[in-house]
Amino acid sequence: MRAFLAGARVQLRFMVAYPDSLIPFFTAPLFTIVFMLVFKHAGRQDLTAYAAIAPVFIALWWLALFNSGWTITTERWNGTLEMLVAAPSSFGAVIFGRIAATTAVGTLSFFEAWIVARLIFGATVTIHHWGAFVLTAFATLAAMAGTAVGMAALFVLARNAVTFSNSASYPFYVLGGILVPVSLLPHWVRPLSAVVFLSWSADLLRATLDAAPIHDFWPHLGMVVLLGACGYAVGLAALRVILVRVRGSGELSTT
Amino acid sequence: MEAGVAVDIRELERVYTPRKREPVVALDSVSLTIPTGEVHGMLGPNGAGKTTLVKILSTVLLPTSGTAHVLGHDVVEETRAVRPLIGIVFGGERGLYTRLTARQNLEYWGALYRLSSAAIRQRSAALLERVGLVDRADQRVEEFSRGMKQRLHLARGLMGDARVLFLDEPTTGMDPIAGREFRGLIAELKDEGRTILLTTHDMVEAESVCDRVTLIDRGRVLATETPRSLGTLISRFQRIDVAGADGALLAEVAALPGVSSATPQADGSTRIEVSEEGATAVVLRRLVDGGVTDLQTSLPSLEEVYVQTIGERGLGV
């Protein structure tokens, strides 16, 4: 827990020190405008929830993924990666703390997107199921951080993790159905979507904005938690294996 | 494992196998024992294997074969036991978070060494004072000079209250005054009972702070001695500087058994070098009998030992 908190605390300091890591807070309102315009001109105001939720997911996922790659890369650039691995605290817990802090701050994009929707398009985003919303949002953040730890394990192997993490975000936007519903994707893609926690949490969050009762809330939430936990567990295991491997190959500090 | 042994290395070998290139032997059958509380210097040219050795002892690199123990714990199998006991200071500009302040850097590493919040505050303040950075504690590291960064490196390495410190060329970039203060700091750390493995290129540093020095080259240990006896090793081998001796006497001395050379110096004196134990006494007796009173014996400096042992290979590594 101490390693997690140490990682979270230092990440908050990094976010102040590196304002460029906050880019999603600039892009979230712009994405909101684009999506709202598209739906408005298509006469699909019923899809406002999609337009309001998608920019938030893009911001959160980008923050989680980019920071997991950025963390590994900058630790290498700083020459601190080896010392971090050699410290008594769990490397995985530190990374988890850092990414969790990033995604927690990323929730501000909820407010950004919804304020833009309200001010520019007069669209009101109403949360009809507050309890479900908070639980889903919390589970989503944890799942994002957990999955990003798994990605960080891969980034330890990559020479330029930032480039990899940038490009790795887009497939998840599609598979997660964060703007285009999974039901509109080709049939063969849907099984893949089912194992991406984003698809479950995006559906749930949109449902909390709908006045209708949420069907199968707990099983859906369970899937978000389960997939996030699996991502974290697999990530930690992979991290252990990969760290042993790079300790053997001498590539831990390779930039 | 013997009591009082901080670092025990047996037949350690590390081979790097780069893709599409020949394997490189970085360490070749290295054996070394460092007692608790010793300041041990590791002296060698670039590529000698010093940093590889430090990385293995720091648990971030696996040896190809052989064993290494720190305070009785295997650095391969018992990383969890080893890590709280060691502090690492890699030299150079890297190794710090430059956009954080000095204090924030130390606080972070303190947390990673599982110190309590109160201990982190107390220890970071004490270390900043100790390395002379207390006035710059809340300044970003990117604004620091290289010497200041090196001092912060050392403070960072001490945050965990390490019993064994690995200092990999820690005075790189320090000015002479900072270097002298650093050497004083090493002496203080030794007085506290810490064991220090110091890799360096600086002969003066090795000579002044190390209890023993290991010469290493191309991954092999050439010798491990006290700085003084390492000099003796080469110069059984003492040298005698003579002034005021006539040519005939010098020629006679040069012909004595065990004298390897008699070389005129720029100041008019002559340097006589011996290559056998006991030859010095014979030479001195003959010179005094010949009426020479201006003479001086000396051992070679560690730098001369280094150059003679490793060879004057220039920049080649």
Interface residues (C-beta under 8 A of the other chain):
Chain A: R2 A3 L5 A6 R9 V10 R13 F14 A17 Y18 W77 N78 G79 T80 E82 M83 L84 V85 A86 A87 P88 S89 V94 V244 R247 G248 G250 L252 S253
Chain B: R14 Y16 K55 S58 T59 V60 L61 L62 R80 R83 P84 I86 I88 F90 G92 R94 G95 L96 Y97 T98 R99 L100 Q104 Y108 W109 A111 L112 Y113 R114 R140 G160
